[in-house]
Amino acid sequence: MAAGGSAYAWLGLAIVAEVIATSTLKASEGFTRLWPSVITVIGYGIAFYALSLTLRTMPTGIAYAIWSGVGIVLISAVGWVWFRQTLDAPALIGLGLIIAGVLVVNLFSKTVAH
């Protein structure tokens, strides 16, 4: 796999691990429940390790923008589906703008490692 492709694979893993960790963080109820707490710690460990490998070839600001932007959208979707948290129109518009921003960075920025 090319360096840029590898960076995106590691970044994808970092995002998925972070979303899992954040989801189980809520379920840990302030680290008072053992297994959700264990999954949270392991998930964040994997997320930061994978993000660190991403940063070998991708600029920090770009990687973090993609990681946080996609993570925000995915964790909002998990909250909506799994925890039955509602999203009003301004929230949905904001999430749409985040998606647009991630797309602009990936499709048009010359600083992203391709």
C-alpha positions in Angstrom: 0.0 0.0 0.0 1.3 3.5 -0.8 2.3 5.8 2.0 -0.8 8.0 1.5 -3.1 4.9 1.4 -1.5 3.5 4.5 -2.0 6.8 6.3 -5.7 6.7 5.4 -5.9 3.1 6.6 -4.4 4.0 10.0 -6.5 7.1 10.2 -9.6 5.1 9.5 -8.7 2.7 12.3 -8.0 5.6 14.6 -11.5 7.0 13.9 -13.3 3.7 14.4 -11.4 3.0 17.6 -12.2 6.5 18.9 -15.9 6.2 18.1 -16.1 2.9 19.9 -14.1 4.3 22.9 -16.3 7.3 23.1 -19.5 5.2 22.9 -18.4 2.9 25.7 -17.2 5.9 27.7 -20.9 6.9 28.1 -21.8 3.4 28.9 -19.0 3.2 31.6 -21.1 5.6 33.7 -18.0 7.6 34.9 -15.7 4.5 34.9 -18.0 2.8 37.4 -18.8 -0.2 35.1 -15.8 -2.5 34.5 -16.2 -3.8 30.9 -17.3 -0.5 29.2 -14.4 1.1 31.1 -11.9 -1.5 29.8 -13.1 -1.1 26.3 -12.9 2.7 26.5 -9.2 2.6 27.7 -8.3 0.0 25.0 -10.2 1.9 22.3 -8.5 5.2 23.1 -5.1 3.4 23.2 -5.7 1.9 19.7 -7.0 5.3 18.5 -3.9 7.2 19.6 -1.5 4.6 18.4 -3.1 4.5 14.9 -3.2 8.3 14.8 0.5 8.4 15.7 1.2 6.1 12.7 -0.9 8.4 10.5 1.2 11.3 11.4 4.3 9.7 9.9 3.2 10.8 6.5 0.2 13.1 6.9 0.4 16.7 8.3 -0.8 16.9 11.9 -3.4 19.6 11.3 -4.9 17.7 8.3 -5.0 14.4 10.1 -6.5 15.9 13.2 -9.1 17.8 11.2 -10.2 14.6 9.4 -10.1 12.5 12.6 -12.1 14.9 14.7 -14.5 15.9 11.9 -15.4 12.3 10.9 -15.4 11.3 14.5 -17.9 14.0 15.5 -20.3 13.0 12.7 -20.0 9.2 13.5 -20.4 9.7 17.3 -23.4 11.9 16.6 -24.9 9.1 14.5 -24.1 6.5 17.2 -25.7 8.8 19.8 -28.8 9.1 17.7 -29.2 5.4 16.9 -27.9 3.7 20.1 -28.6 6.3 22.8 -31.7 7.8 21.2 -30.3 11.3 21.4 -32.1 13.7 19.1 -30.5 16.0 16.6 -32.4 19.2 15.7 -32.1 21.1 12.4 -29.1 23.3 13.5 -27.2 20.2 14.7 -27.8 18.5 11.4 -26.8 21.6 9.4 -23.6 21.8 11.5 -22.8 18.2 10.9 -23.3 18.7 7.2 -20.9 21.6 7.3 -18.3 19.4 9.1 -18.7 16.7 6.4 -18.3 19.5 3.7 -15.2 20.7 5.4 -13.6 17.2 5.5 -14.5 16.7 1.8 -12.9 20.1 0.9 -9.7 19.2 2.8 -9.5 15.7 1.2 -10.5 16.7 -2.4 -8.9 20.0 -2.9 -6.0 20.5 -0.4 -2.5 20.0 -1.7 -1.2 19.3 1.9 -3.1 16.0 2.3 -0.8 13.0 1.7 -2.2 11.2 -1.4 
